[in-house]
């Protein structure tokens, strides 16, 4: 596989990849001798904007093995910034299905962690029906709310994941909780983690998914807002305009984190 290209958006390192490249990269890592201590993020306007405002969260995203452009606006953003298209959208829920297909073919066990009660178990049934050869090492919906690192229940959950033999751990806790979870516990988990957001709800049938045309038009946020207005209105009311403002400043060369990351990426590529 060719070396991946990374591009900065508001100071976040986004991989310029296709689905096939992302799937091959992730599965090769999961099948290797050292799949542990790494995670993959699906970045969108919300998470990138949050990272621009929160340096600690920016470190979480930039500490990922891979941060893929989950949102169509990120693809457009790079076209605005560099004048040509350098990446494709790699939508988290679709990436999950492609990874499950590849994991089934390569005999890599997967673990489903997240969602509300009963959802991961329902999803496990759906995935098994689609790929009977897929090895599902476990499925668990953790309790809601903040948890400390020494929470005995959390320790048992991590031990269960490790003892299951899973090579891929799909984490669906919602952003930014799932990204912070993956970063905080990467050193304790023996599987490659992939944050997939609402994928559990979509693929289990619990929640409707935006039509393909809305996804391609960058209107998935509006569809999700209509489905969950009380939960999502603050996110879209603030972060969508904020993203446009900060992207404009980056285009003018006035965004310091983006300049710093761009310099770091250039230095790394020259070494």
Secondary structure by P-SEA (a helix, b strand, c coil): ccbbbbbbcccbbbbbccaaaaaaaaaaaaacccccccccccccaaaaaaaaacaaaaaaaaaccccccccaaaaaaaaaaccccccccccaaaaaaaaaaaaaaabbbbbbcccccaaaaaaaaaaaaacccccccccccccccccccccaaaaaaaaaaaaacccbbbbcccaaaaaaaaaacccccccbbbbbcaaaaaaacccccccaaaaaacaaaaaaaaacccccccccccaaaaaaaaaaaaaacccaaaaaaaaaaaaaaac
